[in-house]
Each structure stands twice: as C-alpha cells, then as structure tokens.
Amino acid sequence: MLAVAAFYHHRARAVPSVARSDSEAEHIQTNPIYAEPRQLATLNDPAVKESSGIVASRTNPGMFWTHNDSGDGPYLYVFDAKGTRQGVWRVTDARARDWEAIAMGPGPDPGKNYLYIGDIGDNGQRRTEVLIYRVVEPTITTSSSLATKRKPIDTDPAEAIRLRYPNGAHNAEALLVHPKSGDSYIVTKEVFGNPTVFQAKAPLNTAEVTTLKDVGRLNIPGLFGGSITDGSISPDGKRVVLCDYTRGYELLLPSSSSDFDSIWNVPLVTVSLGRRKQGEAVTYRLDGRALLATSEGYPMPIIEIALK
C-alpha cells in the first residue's frame, strides 16, 4: 500500500481537480500500479445475461455474488474464480424493480456479514424513493451448487431501507458500502455530466424514509462523461473504484485525512478493465490486491486487474 499511496500522492499534485475538456480528458494516463487485465474465466450460466453488480464474498472466501439488471426477479447468483456456478438464492421479502448494484458491509449483528442490494435504477427519473435491501450473507455449501433459478434457496428475510434524494429523482447504478462504518453511498449516473455522491449514514433506518446527503461531485473524463455504472470501496476503506461502460476510475483517501468523505475531492486515475461488451460491474477482490469486473451478455467474462 505504500507504493500505491506514493503514486497517488504524486498524481494528486500533478492533476488538478477541475473540469476537463474532452481533449484534455483523453490524455489522462492509465493507472500504472495495476497489471494488464486478464480474463480469469467465463461464467457459462444462461440465467446470468445482464450482470449489473458484483461483490466478493466475506463469509465464503473465493466466491462472488452477482445479479441481473431489471427484468429478472429477486435472485442472487454465486460463482467462483473459475467461473463455476455455485448456486442461486432468492432474496426473501424483496422485489426487483431495477436492481443495479450489490455491495458487502457490516450490519445490525456485528458477528455477521451483510449483502446490500441497490434497487436504485430510475431511467425515467420518476421514483420518489429508491431502496436498498439488506440481507445476511448466506453460507455456501457443497449442496448449494445444485440450486437453480427454478429451484433456488431462500435467504433470510431482507430488510428494506427506503431512501429519498434531497433534490428530486436521480438515476443511479452504483451503490457502495463502507466496510468499517457501514455508511452507504449512491453515485448518480449523469450522461455527459458530473455525478453526485449521496450518503446514508449508518445505522440505516428501516422504520422510515431516510433523506440522503449530498457529499460530493465527480468530474469523470472520457467519452461517456458521468455514466457511472458501478463502484466499490476497498476492504481497508482507503480506495474507491468506479466504472462506466468502458473503463474504471480509482480514488485514494489522502494519507493526511481521517475523514473518508474527503476521498470524493481527490483526482480520479483511470484503470483499464479489459474488453467488456457493456461494463456494468466492478469490485475489489477480498484481499484488496485486485479489481474484478464483469460485463453484460452471455457468457459473462470474469476479468481480474491485479496490483503490480
């Protein structure tokens, strides 16, 4: 991590945090602290055609959770690093209006890991509320791999966390949960615009609607501007990765800051996520030493981008 911090400290001085023209943005260098992307495997599960989120399991190291975009039911799919399907779970007490993201974090019981599912898509920007479903992460067993979408395993009952933006409806596809504090973040999807970062402080309220807090604005370089399709916070809580359809962007918490929200003010550094048909999912590996990305489409590639 020292090498990572030194590199970002240099970049923070070299790249001013100001809006950039398209021509300037295209000259931002790809992050050299990562090796070239490599395809680990392919998930040949016909039930997963629109992978819209991915997260590394904490309860089951070496496993990964994903879900489909809108149009599917409240299903979670798990697979390993070889692309082998390890089962299907139906989230109890949940419905899938427009699931766009999944994250991992702490919850009410400090002895358990929780999955957070973001029902936050709103292409028409008409929703008065969006939802996060929080559910205890299931334990995967050898018999779990036999579960299919037609015969899934039911999760524990999910809690519905209702959220409202302070300034009207937004479309969003990125949900991030801080691994230590449990604070949740939604990054809006702004085509050719500057995405806003909204926060819901932990502990999350399941009894009434929570109004999100505006904590930052991002300048995203490149062709798609602010079309952020996913994001994740590293296991140590010091890095953030975001992605759009074609590439990734990473931010590092300044070493001089103990306030995580200051991370939204540092310059973004681009990260190549490899060849993806339509990239809508990115996360950190459980050890934080690599990024993992998927793409919509079947079969689904599983791409790893490791730190050098």
N, C-alpha and C positions, 0 to 999 in steps of 0.2 A: 504493500500500500504506500510505502514511502516514495517509490518511483512514480506511482500514479499521482500522488499529491504534488510532487515536484513538477511533473509535466503540466498539470492543470494550473499550478501557480504561475508558471511561465505563460500559459495561454491566457490566463486572466489578465495579465498585463498587456499582452500583445494584441488581444482582440477587444475593442471597445464594445460595451453593451449598449449599442444604438441600433436603430432600424437600418437595414441594408438594402440597397437596390438589388435587383435580380442578378446583375452582372457581378456585383461585389460578392453576393452570397455564393455564387458558383466557384469562387476562388478559395473558399474555406477548405482547409486540408482535412482529409480523413484522419481520424484519431489513430496515431501510430502506436499506441500502447496495446492495441489489440492485433492478434494474428489475423490472417485471412480467414474469412468464413469458410466452414466446411460442412457438408451435409452429413450429419450423423447417421440418419436413417430416413425411412419413409413410413408413415402411418397408413397402412392399407385397410382402413376401416370405412366402408361405404356410408356409415352413419355420420361420419365427420366430413362434411363437404364445405363448411364455411367456418373454419377455426377463427374465432374472433377474440380469443383470450387464452393465455397460458400462464401457469404458475407451477413452480417446483414444490412438491410435497415436503412438508416437515415431518409429519407423522410416519411417512413411508419414504425414506430417502431413496433417491434414484427413480422416483415416479413423478409423473407430471399430469396435471389436470388441464382439460380444455373444454370448450363448449362451442356450439354453433351460434351463428348470428340469428337474427329474427327469422321466424318461420319454424323453428324447432320447438319442442316442449321444454320443460324444466329439467333437462338432462345434463349430467356431467360425465365426461369420458376420461378415462385414465389410461396412460401408456408409459412404457419405459424408454430408456435411451436407445434401445434397438428398434423402436417403433412397434413393439409388441403390445397389442391391446390387452389391458388388464381389468377391464370391466366397465360397466355403465351404472350410474346411480341416478335415481330420480329424486330431486330435491323436494322433500315433504313440505306442504303448506306454502308452495311457491308457484307462480305462474311466469311464463316467459313472454313478456310483451316485446321487448327489444334488448336482449342480453348482449352486452358489448365488451365486458371485461370481467376478469376474475383476479383476485389477489388473496394473499395469505396474511394473517396477523393475529395478535392476541385478542382475547375477548373476555367475557364475564368470569369464566373459570380460568385462573392462571395456570392450571395444570393441563389445559387443552389447547390445541391449535384450531384456528377457525378459518374457513373459507368465506370470502366476501365476493358476492356476485353482483355486478353492476347492471341493473336494468335501467340504463341511462340514455339509450338511444332515442333521438327525437328529431328525425329528419325534417318534419314539418314545423318544429318548434311550437308545439301546441300543448305540451304537457304542463299542468300546473304543479305536478310533483314528479320526482323520479324516486327509484327505490334501490336500496342495497339489501340483498338477502345475506344474512349471516348464519352459517351453519357449522357445527362441529365437523372437523375434517374426518371422514371415515377412515377406518383401518382396512388396508387391503390385505387379503389373504389369498392362498392358492386357489380357493374356490371362487374368488371374486371374478376371475377372468372368464368364468362361464356366463356371467351376467351380460345380457344384451339389451338393446333398446326395447325389444318386445317383452323381455323379462328382466327388467332392471332390479337393482337393490334400492330400497328406500333409505334415505338418510334420516338422521334425527330431524325433528321439526325445525324448520328455519324461522328465524326472526326477521320481520320486515322493518327496515329502517327507512322512514319516509323523509325525503329531503325537498327543500324548495330553494331556488335561486333567489338572491335578493333583488334582482333586476330583470325579471322576466325569464321566459323559457330559453333553453340552450340545447343544442345537440352536442353529445359527448360520447366518446368511445374509450376513454382512458380513466380507470379507477386505480388508485394507488393507496396502500395502507402502510403506515409506518410500522416496522417490525417491533419497535420498543414501546412507543406511546400508544399505538392503536389509532392515532388520528387518521382520518380518511381524506383523500384528495381526489377531486374530479377535474380533469383538464378538458376544456371545451374543444370542439372541432370547428375551426374557423377557416373556411376555404379562402386563401389569399388574404388572411387577416392574422391578428395576434391573439392566440388562445389565452383564455383566462384560467387561472388556477383557483379553484374554490376548495375550502376546507370545512370539514365537520370534526370538531374536537371530540376526543374520547373523554369519558364513556359515552357511546352513542345512545341516544334516547329512542326507545322502541314504543313509547306511550303516546307521543305526539310528533307533529311535523317539526323538523329542525331546519332553520334557515341557514344556508351555507354562508361562509365568509369569504370574500374576495381577498386573496393573499398574494397575488402576483400576476404578471403579464409576461408572455414569452414572445420573443422575436424569432420566428422559425425561418431559416434560409431555404432556398431551393424552389423547385418548380411548383410544389403543392402548397407552399406557404404554411398555413397553420392547420393543415388537415391531419391532426394527430389522431392516430387510430389505436394506440395502446401506450402503456407505460408501467414502470415498476420501480420500487425502491430496493436498493441492495440490502442483503441480510444484516449488514452492520449499520445501516441507516445513514450512510455517508455519501451515497451516489444515487442518482436518478437516471433512468434510461427512458426515452420516449421514442416513438417511431411514427412514421407516416407510411404511405403505400410503398415507398421505395427504399428508405434508409432510416437509420437511427440517429439519436442525438443523446449525448450524455452530459450531465452536470455533476460537479463535485462540491460538497459542502466545504466552504473555506475553513482551513485549519484553525483560524483565529475566532471562529464563531461556534457558539454552543446552541444557537437558535436555528433549528432545521429549516425554517421558512426563509432564511437568508439564501438558501440554495436557488430560489427562483430568480435571484438577481444576478447570478453569475453567467458568463457566456456559455452557449452551447457548443459542444465539439461533435462533429459528425462521426458516425460509426457505420461502416459498411455491414449490412446484414445479409449479404449474399443475394442470390437470384430468387426472388419471390414473385409469384404471379400477381398476388394482391396482398401485401403485407398488412395484417391487422393484429398481430400478437407478438409481444416481446416480453421477456422476463430475465431475471438473474438466476443462474444456477444456485443450488442450495449453499455452496461454499463461497459464492460471490466471485469466483475466479473466471467466470464466463457468462456470456449472454446466450440466451436461447430464443430462437424466432421460428414462427411458422407462417404459413400462407393459406389463404382461402383456396379452395379447389381440392379435387380428389384425384390421385392420392396426395396426402399432405406431407411436404418435406419438413424435416426437423433439422434446423441449422444451428450450429454452435459457433460462437465467436469468442475465443479464449484470450485471456490476457497473456501477453508475451512473458 
